[in-house]
Structure formats: structure tokens, C-alpha cells
Amino acid sequence: MITRRTTIKALAVAATAPFVWTPSRAASRQIIIRDPGGIYAKIYQDILYKPFTQETGIGVISIQSDAEPTAQIRTMVESKCYLWDMVAISHRAVLFMTTDKVYLEKHELEDDPIVSSIPPHFRSAYGVGTNAYATVLAYRTDAFKRHQAPQSWKDFWDVERFPGRRSLRKLPYDTIEIALMADGVPLEKIYPCNLDRALSSLDTIKPHVSVWWGGSGPQTEHLLKTREVDLIPVFSIWAQAAIDAGAPVAISWEQHLYGCHNWAILKGSPNADACRKFIRFACHPKRQALLAPYGIGPTHPDAFKSNYIHSKYVRRLPTHPDNLKKGLFIDASYWLKQDDIIQRFNHWLLV
């Protein structure tokens, strides 16, 4: 149960935690944002939180939590005891929190000239897209010095032409879609997913999977850098981190899957208007462009049109127009209520 005492305790912890931007005494308001934490919190502090406070006088406190904190959001809204004012969460979580009962506040920015310029699939009435991400095929270039390098999921499945140690994600998300693409299903026909066909496809590659990785991005970077695996579907930001660290790694953007996190406001937050100001600030194309060197894909197309992003970073971003043409936007609505798929996939892993 969330009480005033636990709220005060949580805020006290947040005030001493790393990556907290504390507002000046002159600031009359502050907002508390749940973000992914880690390196993201540091990046957001420097590029979003501090500049926002300097421009508006509204302080920002950053708090980390579970990856999809839907239970915490529900508890806060129902108890009206807010540890956070807004969150950065997946599109699937936004749908989950607004389908049967609404736990998020409408951002009411549909007519804002900045927000309205973001493509419709990156926003909804309750969330505005940020940090576009992609699952790509990454591979060790030194493993393919004498072989053609893999470019598609069909290549990943072809262990004869593309030998090497393989890894797949130990979750059905992305893995099911990848299995269908490997089996020849065109992008426009992936959804709704044919689970029987996907599992049959996975049966053929399962004996050749050396490592099943969990939900940790740094784990995949480590697998690539230490050459525990040669081919792996991985979030592009972690493949790029391995490349930047000097590892002989390359990325194929063919048939990648992409989505985005969303800025979303908790329903009933007393600081909802301040959160709206932050969303508008964070969505400006020039502000989004400042995140590009870290592999964070802009959702505002003008970030690419105005030469805000250095040419060194443009091609590594999921939302670069050339990369978008090769990708599949993840249908979060399909995964909204698919507990049976998760159960069948977990059972399949065990047999």
C-alpha cells in the first residue's frame, strides 16, 4: 500500500539518487519522471531535464523503476498518491493502461504544431513517442571474413551458408515476428502472427542457438564483444555500443523491428500541465536531434530535415528514412492481450 510516509521516503531516496536534477529555489514547481534509468537518465539529465528547468523554472526529478511499471502506475492513480507525475513507457504499456480502465491523462497536444508533426503511429491521445528503438540483426564481421555476411532473418536461419554461434531472445516479443520473416512471411502480413508457423520455424533453428538472452541490453553487447555469439537479434543501440567500443561488429537494417517509448502523464497528476510543457519541449526536433549521438532515434521527422544531426550519426538511427523503409513497426495492439502466446512460447522453450 502506498502511503504518505512511503511517498516521502521514496522522494527522499530519489533526492539522493544518481542523475537527479534538483530545481533551484526559485522554481515554483517540479515534476517527477520515471525514465529507463542508467545511461538514459544521465543523457536525459544533460539534454532534457536541466535545459527544461533552465528554460521554464520547472524542476525535474528522475526516478528509475521496473521496465514496464504498470502495476505501480495503477496503484498510484487509484490511491491518488503520486510518486511520479509522468513516465517513459512502451506503446504496449500505454495501450494496456488505457484500454479497459484509463490510468493515464490525455496529453491534449494533438493541435500543438510540434507534437502534431510527429507521425501518427508514434503517438496517441495518451502518449507521445520518444526514443525510437529497433531490433536488428547484428553479427561479428570477423566470423564472416571468408563467407558472405548475413543480411536477413532467412540468412540467420541458414546455418549452412552462414555458420556461426547464434543467440535469440528468450521472450516471444520480436522473436515470433523474426521467426515468421525467416520463414518467408512478408512484412505486411506478419500481423496477426501465425503462432503455429512461428514455432515451427523456431523448431528448425532451436538446435543451433547457443545462448538465449533475457531482457538485458548490456548482455547482448557483452555477447558480441566477447564473441560468445556471432549472430544475434539485438537492440541497435547496444550493437552500436559494441561497434563504438572497437568490436568487429556490423548491423543489417533489413527486416528490423522498430517501436518507441512514450512520454505519458499519470491520470490525475497535480502537475499535468507542467508535464505537457515538458513533452512539448522534449519533442522539438532540435532537442531530439541532440539525443542522436547516443543512438536514440528521433520521432520528429524534422530532426533529419534541418541538418541538426551530424552525418556521422544519421545512418545509425532507426528512424532515418532509409532505415524505416526496411523495417516493421511493432504492432503493440497485437501483444496487448496475448498471455496464451507467452505461455505457449515458454512451454516451447522447455521442450
C-alpha positions as CSV (number, residue, x, y, z in Angstrom):
1,M,0.0,0.0,0.0
2,I,1.3,3.4,-0.9
3,T,1.0,5.9,2.0
4,R,2.2,9.4,2.6
5,R,5.0,8.0,4.6
6,T,6.2,5.7,1.8
7,T,5.8,8.6,-0.7
8,I,8.0,10.9,1.4
9,K,10.6,8.0,1.8
10,A,10.6,7.4,-1.9
11,L,11.2,11.0,-2.7
12,A,13.9,11.2,-0.1
13,V,15.7,8.3,-1.8
14,A,15.2,9.9,-5.2
15,A,16.7,13.2,-4.0
16,T,19.9,11.4,-3.1
17,A,20.0,9.0,-6.1
18,P,22.3,9.4,-9.1
19,F,21.2,11.5,-12.0
20,V,18.8,13.7,-10.1
21,W,18.4,17.2,-11.3
22,T,17.3,19.3,-8.4
23,P,15.5,22.6,-9.2
24,S,16.7,25.9,-7.9
25,R,14.9,27.6,-5.0
26,A,13.3,30.0,-7.5
27,A,11.5,27.2,-9.2
28,S,7.8,27.2,-8.2
29,R,7.1,23.7,-9.4
30,Q,8.7,20.4,-10.2
31,I,7.8,17.2,-11.9
32,I,8.9,13.6,-11.1
33,I,9.6,11.5,-14.2
34,R,10.1,7.7,-14.3
35,D,12.6,7.0,-17.0
36,P,14.6,3.9,-18.0
37,G,17.4,4.9,-15.7
38,G,21.1,4.0,-16.2
39,I,22.8,5.8,-19.1
40,Y,19.4,7.1,-20.3
41,A,18.9,9.0,-17.1
42,K,22.3,10.7,-17.5
43,I,21.6,11.5,-21.1
44,Y,18.2,12.9,-20.3
45,Q,19.5,14.9,-17.4
46,D,22.0,16.7,-19.7
47,I,19.9,17.1,-22.8
48,L,16.3,17.3,-21.5
49,Y,15.9,17.8,-17.7
50,K,18.5,20.6,-17.0
51,P,17.7,22.7,-20.1
52,F,14.0,22.3,-19.4
53,T,14.4,23.7,-15.9
54,Q,16.6,26.5,-17.1
55,E,14.0,27.5,-19.7
56,T,10.8,27.1,-17.6
57,G,11.8,27.2,-14.0
58,I,10.1,23.8,-13.5
59,G,12.3,21.3,-11.8
60,V,12.7,17.7,-12.8
61,I,13.4,14.7,-10.6
62,S,14.3,11.4,-12.4
63,I,13.4,8.1,-10.9
64,Q,14.1,4.6,-12.1
65,S,11.8,1.6,-11.8
66,D,10.8,-1.7,-13.5
67,A,10.8,-1.7,-17.3
68,E,7.0,-1.7,-17.6
69,P,5.7,-0.3,-14.3
70,T,2.0,-0.7,-15.0
71,A,1.2,-2.1,-11.5
72,Q,2.9,0.9,-9.8
73,I,1.0,3.4,-12.1
74,R,-2.3,1.7,-11.3
75,T,-1.7,1.8,-7.6
76,M,-0.7,5.5,-7.6
77,V,-3.7,6.5,-9.7
78,E,-6.2,4.5,-7.6
79,S,-4.7,5.8,-4.3
80,K,-4.2,9.3,-5.6
81,C,-0.7,9.2,-4.0
82,Y,1.7,10.1,-6.7
83,L,5.4,9.0,-6.6
84,W,5.7,10.1,-10.2
85,D,3.9,12.6,-12.5
86,M,4.9,11.1,-15.8
87,V,6.6,8.1,-17.3
88,A,8.6,6.9,-20.3
89,I,6.9,3.6,-21.2
90,S,6.4,1.4,-24.3
91,H,3.5,1.8,-26.6
92,R,2.2,-1.5,-25.4
93,A,2.1,-0.3,-21.8
94,V,0.3,2.9,-22.9
95,L,-2.4,0.7,-24.6
96,F,-2.6,-1.6,-21.5
97,M,-3.1,1.4,-19.2
98,T,-5.9,2.9,-21.3
99,T,-7.9,0.0,-22.8
100,D,-10.2,-1.3,-20.1
101,K,-9.7,1.4,-17.4
102,V,-7.8,4.6,-18.0
103,Y,-4.8,5.3,-15.8
104,L,-3.1,7.9,-18.0
105,E,-4.0,11.5,-18.6
106,K,-4.7,12.8,-22.1
107,H,-1.8,15.0,-23.1
108,E,-4.1,17.3,-25.2
109,L,-1.3,18.2,-27.5
110,E,-2.9,17.0,-30.8
111,D,-3.1,20.5,-32.2
112,D,0.3,21.6,-31.0
113,P,2.4,22.4,-34.1
114,I,5.4,20.4,-32.8
115,V,3.6,17.3,-31.5
116,S,1.2,17.1,-34.4
117,S,4.1,16.9,-36.8
118,I,5.2,13.6,-35.3
119,P,3.9,10.7,-37.4
120,P,0.6,9.2,-36.1
121,H,2.0,5.7,-35.4
122,F,4.4,7.3,-32.9
123,R,1.7,9.0,-30.8
124,S,-1.8,8.5,-29.4
125,A,-4.2,10.5,-27.2
126,Y,-2.3,9.3,-24.1
127,G,1.3,9.1,-25.2
128,V,3.8,10.9,-27.4
129,G,6.6,8.9,-28.9
130,T,10.2,9.3,-27.9
131,N,13.4,7.2,-28.2
132,A,12.6,5.1,-31.2
133,Y,14.4,1.8,-30.9
134,A,14.9,-1.1,-33.2
135,T,15.8,-4.8,-33.1
136,V,18.3,-5.5,-35.8
137,L,20.5,-8.4,-37.0
138,A,24.0,-7.8,-35.6
139,Y,26.9,-10.0,-36.5
140,R,30.7,-10.3,-35.9
141,T,32.5,-9.3,-39.1
142,D,35.5,-11.4,-38.2
143,A,33.3,-14.5,-38.3
144,F,32.4,-13.9,-41.9
145,K,35.8,-13.0,-43.4
146,R,35.6,-16.0,-45.7
147,H,31.8,-16.0,-46.0
148,Q,29.1,-13.7,-47.2
149,A,27.7,-11.7,-44.3
150,P,24.1,-12.3,-43.2
151,Q,21.6,-9.6,-44.1
152,S,18.2,-11.1,-43.4
153,W,16.5,-13.4,-40.9
154,K,16.3,-16.0,-43.6
155,D,20.2,-15.8,-43.6
156,F,20.2,-16.1,-39.8
157,W,18.2,-19.3,-40.1
158,D,20.6,-20.7,-42.8
159,V,23.2,-22.4,-40.7
160,E,24.9,-23.9,-43.7
161,R,25.6,-20.7,-45.7
162,F,26.1,-18.6,-42.6
163,P,27.8,-20.7,-40.0
164,G,28.4,-19.3,-36.5
165,R,27.2,-19.2,-32.9
166,R,23.7,-17.8,-32.7
167,S,21.6,-16.2,-30.0
168,L,17.9,-15.4,-29.8
169,R,15.8,-13.5,-27.3
170,K,14.2,-15.6,-24.6
171,L,10.9,-13.8,-25.0
172,P,8.2,-14.1,-27.6
173,Y,8.3,-10.3,-28.4
174,D,10.2,-9.8,-31.6
175,T,11.2,-13.5,-31.7
176,I,7.9,-14.6,-33.1
177,E,7.9,-11.9,-35.8
178,I,11.5,-12.8,-36.6
179,A,10.7,-16.4,-37.0
180,L,7.9,-15.6,-39.4
181,M,10.1,-13.3,-41.5
182,A,12.7,-16.1,-41.6
183,D,10.0,-18.4,-42.9
184,G,9.3,-16.1,-45.8
185,V,6.2,-14.2,-44.5
186,P,6.3,-10.6,-46.0
187,L,6.3,-7.7,-43.6
188,E,2.8,-6.6,-44.4
189,K,1.4,-10.0,-43.4
190,I,3.2,-10.6,-40.2
191,Y,0.3,-9.4,-38.0
192,P,-1.7,-11.1,-36.7
193,C,1.1,-13.6,-36.1
194,N,0.6,-17.2,-37.1
195,L,1.9,-18.8,-33.9
196,D,2.0,-22.4,-35.2
197,R,4.0,-21.3,-38.2
198,A,6.4,-19.2,-36.0
199,L,7.0,-22.1,-33.6
200,S,7.5,-24.5,-36.5
201,S,10.1,-22.1,-37.9
202,L,11.8,-21.8,-34.5
203,D,12.0,-25.6,-34.3
204,T,14.4,-25.5,-37.2
205,I,16.8,-23.0,-35.6
206,K,16.5,-24.1,-31.9
207,P,19.3,-26.7,-32.0
208,H,21.7,-24.1,-33.3
209,V,21.0,-21.4,-30.7
210,S,24.0,-21.2,-28.3
211,V,22.6,-18.5,-26.0
212,W,19.1,-17.4,-25.2
213,W,19.3,-13.9,-23.9
214,G,16.9,-12.2,-21.5
215,G,15.7,-8.6,-21.4
216,S,19.1,-7.0,-20.7
217,G,20.5,-4.9,-23.5
218,P,24.0,-4.8,-21.9
219,Q,24.0,-8.6,-22.0
220,T,23.8,-8.6,-25.8
221,E,26.6,-6.0,-26.1
222,H,28.8,-8.3,-23.9
223,L,27.9,-11.4,-26.0
224,L,29.1,-9.6,-29.2
225,K,32.2,-8.0,-27.7
226,T,33.4,-11.3,-26.2
227,R,32.5,-13.3,-29.3
228,E,30.3,-15.7,-27.3
229,V,28.0,-15.4,-30.3
230,D,28.5,-14.4,-34.0
231,L,24.9,-13.5,-34.9
232,I,22.2,-12.1,-32.7
233,P,19.0,-10.0,-32.9
234,V,19.7,-7.1,-30.7
235,F,18.6,-3.6,-29.9
236,S,20.5,-1.4,-32.3
237,I,21.8,0.9,-29.5
238,W,23.7,-2.0,-27.9
239,A,25.1,-3.2,-31.2
240,Q,26.3,0.3,-31.9
241,A,27.8,0.4,-28.4
242,A,29.8,-2.7,-29.2
243,I,31.0,-1.1,-32.5
244,D,31.9,2.2,-30.7
245,A,34.0,0.1,-28.3
246,G,36.0,-1.2,-31.2
247,A,34.4,-4.7,-31.6
248,P,34.3,-6.0,-35.1
249,V,30.5,-5.8,-35.3
250,A,28.1,-4.8,-38.1
251,I,24.4,-4.2,-38.4
252,S,21.9,-5.2,-41.0
253,W,18.8,-3.0,-41.1
254,E,16.9,-5.4,-43.3
255,Q,13.7,-6.5,-41.7
256,H,14.4,-4.8,-38.4
257,L,11.5,-4.3,-36.0
258,Y,11.1,-0.8,-34.5
259,G,8.9,0.9,-31.9
260,C,9.3,3.7,-29.4
261,H,8.8,4.7,-25.8
262,N,6.2,7.3,-24.9
263,W,6.0,10.2,-22.7
264,A,2.8,9.7,-20.7
265,I,1.2,11.5,-17.8
266,L,-0.4,9.7,-14.9
267,K,-4.1,10.3,-14.7
268,G,-4.9,12.9,-12.0
269,S,-1.4,14.1,-11.6
270,P,-1.5,17.6,-10.0
271,N,1.4,18.6,-12.3
272,A,-0.2,17.6,-15.6
273,D,0.2,21.0,-17.2
274,A,3.9,21.1,-16.3
275,C,4.2,17.6,-17.8
276,R,2.6,18.9,-21.0
277,K,5.2,21.6,-21.2
278,F,7.9,19.1,-20.8
279,I,6.6,16.8,-23.5
280,R,6.4,19.8,-25.9
281,F,9.9,20.8,-25.0
282,A,11.3,17.2,-25.4
283,C,9.6,16.7,-28.8
284,H,11.2,19.7,-30.5
285,P,13.2,18.3,-33.5
286,K,16.3,20.2,-32.5
287,R,16.1,18.9,-29.0
288,Q,15.5,15.3,-30.2
289,A,18.5,15.7,-32.6
290,L,20.8,16.2,-29.6
291,L,20.0,12.7,-28.5
292,A,21.0,11.2,-31.8
293,P,24.7,10.7,-31.0
294,Y,23.6,8.2,-28.3
295,G,21.6,6.1,-30.8
296,I,18.3,7.5,-29.6
297,G,16.1,7.7,-32.7
298,P,14.1,10.9,-33.2
299,T,10.4,10.5,-33.7
300,H,10.0,14.0,-35.2
301,P,11.0,13.9,-38.9
302,D,12.2,17.4,-38.9
303,A,15.2,16.3,-36.8
304,F,16.6,14.9,-40.1
305,K,15.4,17.7,-42.4
306,S,17.2,20.6,-40.8
307,N,20.8,19.2,-40.6
308,Y,20.6,19.1,-36.8
309,I,22.2,15.7,-36.7
310,H,25.9,15.2,-37.7
311,S,26.3,12.9,-40.7
312,K,28.3,10.6,-38.6
313,Y,25.2,9.6,-36.6
314,V,22.4,9.8,-39.1
315,R,22.6,6.3,-40.7
316,R,22.7,4.5,-37.3
317,L,19.3,5.8,-36.3
318,P,16.2,3.6,-36.5
319,T,14.1,6.5,-37.8
320,H,16.4,7.5,-40.6
321,P,14.1,7.4,-43.7
322,D,16.3,4.8,-45.4
323,N,16.2,2.5,-42.4
324,L,12.4,3.0,-41.9
325,K,11.8,1.6,-45.4
326,K,13.4,-1.7,-44.4
327,G,11.6,-2.1,-41.1
328,L,8.4,-3.4,-39.5
329,F,6.6,-1.2,-37.0
330,I,5.8,-3.4,-34.0
331,D,2.0,-3.8,-33.6
332,A,1.6,-3.2,-29.9
333,S,-2.1,-3.8,-30.1
334,Y,-1.4,-7.4,-31.1
335,W,0.7,-8.1,-28.0
336,L,-1.8,-6.3,-25.7
337,K,-3.6,-9.5,-24.6
338,Q,-1.6,-12.4,-25.6
339,D,-0.9,-14.3,-22.4
340,D,-1.6,-17.6,-24.2
341,I,1.2,-16.9,-26.7
342,I,3.6,-16.2,-23.9
343,Q,2.6,-19.4,-22.2
344,R,3.0,-21.5,-25.4
345,F,6.3,-19.9,-26.1
346,N,7.6,-20.5,-22.6
347,H,6.5,-24.1,-22.9
348,W,8.1,-24.5,-26.3
349,L,11.4,-23.3,-24.7
350,L,11.3,-26.1,-22.2
351,V,10.6,-29.0,-24.5
